[in-house]
């Protein structure tokens, strides 16, 4: 009896393992949305923590990973946003080099650079939203508009600067409109155009606050 129970348990284990690692399961897993670990935020947070711990080489590595994300976006960016992304990549790579050799003494330098990276990303997403809307790709426009709102919030967070109440309302409005487009909810062309124009103004206004002093 003991042997039969053991055999049954073993067979069940093999069936479960086989189903988990079957080609079908792997294909389904590949289609699942992954945790957004490549986004700059995760790498920037790690870089900041490691910098404070004086683990400079590893901190520099995380900064370079964040730069890699922006580099990928620059490949598909329009002319208007490509320049900003490339400039941000260069700034991040220089920061990584300076951190690695111990040439950065202030955490504020990291945060300001990360803020400008997110400003460049928000402009990239705004341009993508505008172009997608013009081509009637409503879902893409909605996703890009939502991303632009999130990115400008990240820029504000890293910069440590307050977003004005009016700008906060604009960002929330853009996020709301973007959500409608993505989910297929009720929306009007006026709402979308207002959201896209609003986020453009918010990015421009906030971008002026976080420009580097030597630009």
C-alpha positions as CSV (number, residue, x, y, z in Angstrom):
1,X,0.0,0.0,0.0
2,X,2.8,2.3,0.9
3,X,4.5,1.7,-2.5
4,X,1.3,2.5,-4.4
5,X,0.8,5.8,-2.5
6,X,4.4,6.7,-3.2
7,X,4.0,5.9,-6.9
8,X,0.8,7.9,-7.2
9,X,2.5,10.9,-5.5
10,X,5.5,10.7,-7.8
11,X,3.3,10.6,-10.9
12,X,1.2,13.6,-9.7
13,X,4.4,15.5,-9.1
14,X,5.7,14.7,-12.6
15,X,2.4,15.8,-14.2
16,X,2.4,19.1,-12.3
17,X,6.1,19.8,-13.2
18,X,5.4,18.8,-16.8
19,X,2.5,21.2,-17.1
20,X,4.4,24.1,-15.6
21,X,7.4,23.7,-17.9
22,X,5.5,22.6,-21.0
23,X,6.0,24.6,-24.2
24,X,2.5,25.9,-24.0
25,X,3.0,27.1,-20.4
26,X,6.2,28.8,-21.4
27,X,4.5,30.5,-24.3
28,X,1.7,31.7,-22.1
29,X,4.3,33.0,-19.6
30,X,6.1,34.9,-22.4
31,X,2.8,36.7,-23.2
32,X,2.2,37.7,-19.7
33,X,3.1,41.4,-18.9
34,X,6.4,41.4,-17.2
35,X,7.4,43.4,-14.1
36,X,8.7,46.6,-15.5
37,X,12.2,46.0,-14.2
38,X,13.9,47.7,-17.2
39,X,12.3,51.0,-16.6
40,X,14.7,53.6,-15.4
41,X,12.9,54.1,-12.0
42,X,14.0,50.7,-10.7
43,X,17.6,51.2,-11.7
44,X,17.7,54.8,-10.5
45,X,16.4,53.8,-7.1
46,X,19.0,51.1,-6.8
47,X,21.7,53.5,-8.0
48,X,20.7,56.1,-5.4
49,X,20.7,53.5,-2.6
50,X,24.0,52.0,-3.7
51,X,25.6,55.5,-4.0
52,X,24.6,56.3,-0.4
53,X,26.2,53.0,0.7
54,X,29.4,53.9,-1.2
55,X,29.0,50.9,-3.5
56,X,30.0,53.1,-6.4
57,X,30.8,50.5,-9.0
58,X,27.5,48.8,-8.7
59,X,25.7,52.2,-8.5
60,X,27.3,53.2,-11.8
61,X,26.2,49.9,-13.3
62,X,22.6,50.6,-12.4
63,X,22.8,54.1,-13.9
64,X,24.1,52.6,-17.2
65,X,21.1,50.2,-17.2
66,X,18.8,53.2,-16.9
67,X,20.6,54.9,-19.7
68,X,20.1,51.7,-21.8
69,X,16.4,52.1,-21.4
70,X,16.5,55.6,-22.8
71,X,18.8,54.5,-25.6
72,X,16.2,51.9,-26.7
73,X,13.5,54.6,-26.8
74,X,15.7,56.9,-28.8
75,X,15.8,54.3,-31.6
76,X,12.1,54.7,-32.3
77,X,11.7,58.4,-31.3
78,X,10.7,61.1,-33.6
79,X,13.2,63.9,-34.5
80,X,11.6,66.2,-31.9
81,X,12.2,63.8,-29.0
82,X,15.2,61.9,-30.1
83,X,17.6,64.8,-29.4
84,X,16.4,65.1,-25.8
85,X,16.7,61.3,-25.2
86,X,20.2,61.1,-26.7
87,X,21.3,64.1,-24.6
88,X,20.0,62.4,-21.5
89,X,21.7,59.2,-22.3
90,X,25.0,61.0,-22.6
91,X,24.4,62.8,-19.3
92,X,23.6,59.5,-17.6
93,X,26.7,57.8,-19.0
94,X,28.9,60.7,-17.9
95,X,27.3,60.5,-14.4
96,X,28.0,56.7,-14.2
97,X,31.6,57.3,-15.1
98,X,32.0,60.1,-12.5
99,X,30.2,58.0,-9.8
100,X,32.5,55.0,-10.6
101,X,35.7,57.0,-10.1
102,X,34.4,58.8,-7.0
103,X,33.9,62.1,-8.6
104,X,30.3,62.7,-7.4
105,X,29.9,63.9,-3.8
106,X,26.3,64.9,-3.8
107,X,23.2,62.8,-4.0
108,X,21.4,65.8,-5.5
109,X,23.5,65.5,-8.7
110,X,22.1,62.0,-9.2
111,X,18.5,63.1,-8.5
112,X,18.7,66.1,-10.8
113,X,20.1,63.9,-13.7
114,X,17.4,61.3,-13.1
115,X,14.8,64.1,-13.2
116,X,16.0,65.4,-16.5
117,X,15.9,61.8,-17.9
118,X,12.3,61.5,-17.0
119,X,11.6,64.9,-18.5
120,X,13.1,63.6,-21.8
121,X,11.0,60.5,-21.5
122,X,7.8,62.5,-20.9
123,X,8.5,64.5,-24.0
124,X,9.1,61.3,-26.0
125,X,5.7,59.9,-24.8
126,X,3.9,63.2,-25.5
127,X,5.3,63.2,-29.1
128,X,4.2,59.5,-29.5
129,X,0.7,60.4,-28.2
130,X,0.4,63.3,-30.6
131,X,1.6,61.2,-33.6
132,X,-0.6,58.2,-32.7
133,X,-3.7,60.4,-32.3
134,X,-3.1,62.0,-35.7
135,X,-2.9,58.5,-37.2
136,X,-6.2,57.5,-35.4
137,X,-4.3,54.9,-33.3
138,X,-6.4,55.7,-30.3
139,X,-5.2,52.9,-27.9
140,X,-1.5,53.8,-28.6
141,X,-2.3,57.4,-28.1
142,X,-4.0,56.7,-24.8
143,X,-1.1,54.6,-23.5
144,X,1.5,57.2,-24.6
145,X,-0.5,60.0,-22.9
146,X,-0.8,58.0,-19.7
147,X,3.0,57.3,-19.8
148,X,3.7,61.0,-20.4
149,X,1.7,61.8,-17.3
150,X,3.5,59.2,-15.2
151,X,6.9,60.3,-16.5
152,X,6.4,64.0,-15.7
153,X,5.4,62.9,-12.1
154,X,8.6,60.9,-11.9
155,X,10.6,63.9,-13.0
156,X,9.0,66.0,-10.3
157,X,9.6,63.3,-7.7
158,X,13.3,63.0,-8.5
159,X,13.8,66.8,-8.7
160,X,12.2,67.3,-5.3
161,X,10.3,70.3,-6.7
162,X,6.6,70.8,-6.1
163,X,4.3,70.6,-9.1
164,X,1.9,73.5,-9.2
165,X,-1.7,72.8,-8.5
166,X,-2.8,73.8,-12.0
167,X,-0.1,71.5,-13.5
168,X,-1.2,68.6,-11.2
169,X,-4.8,69.0,-12.5
170,X,-3.5,68.9,-16.1
171,X,-1.5,65.7,-15.4
172,X,-4.5,64.0,-13.8
173,X,-6.7,65.0,-16.7
174,X,-4.3,63.6,-19.2
175,X,-4.1,60.3,-17.2
176,X,-7.9,60.1,-17.1
177,X,-8.2,60.7,-20.9
178,X,-5.4,58.2,-21.6
179,X,-7.2,55.6,-19.5
180,X,-10.4,56.1,-21.5
181,X,-8.6,55.6,-24.8
182,X,-6.8,52.5,-23.6
183,X,-9.8,50.8,-22.1
184,X,-12.2,51.8,-24.9
185,X,-14.3,54.0,-22.7
186,X,-16.4,57.0,-23.8
187,X,-14.3,59.9,-25.0
188,X,-14.5,62.9,-27.3
189,X,-11.9,64.3,-29.7
190,X,-12.0,67.6,-27.8
191,X,-11.1,65.7,-24.6
192,X,-8.2,63.9,-26.2
193,X,-6.8,67.1,-27.8
194,X,-7.1,69.0,-24.6
195,X,-5.3,66.2,-22.8
196,X,-2.4,66.1,-25.3
197,X,-2.1,69.9,-25.4
198,X,-2.2,70.1,-21.6
199,X,0.5,67.5,-21.1
200,X,2.7,69.3,-23.7
201,X,2.3,72.6,-21.7
202,X,3.0,70.8,-18.4
203,X,6.2,69.2,-19.8
204,X,7.4,72.5,-21.2
205,X,6.7,74.4,-18.0
206,X,8.2,71.8,-15.7
207,X,11.2,71.2,-17.9
208,X,12.3,74.8,-17.5
209,X,12.6,74.2,-13.8
210,X,14.9,71.2,-14.0
211,X,17.2,72.3,-16.8
212,X,20.9,71.9,-15.8
213,X,22.6,75.2,-14.7
214,X,25.2,75.0,-17.4
215,X,22.7,74.7,-20.3
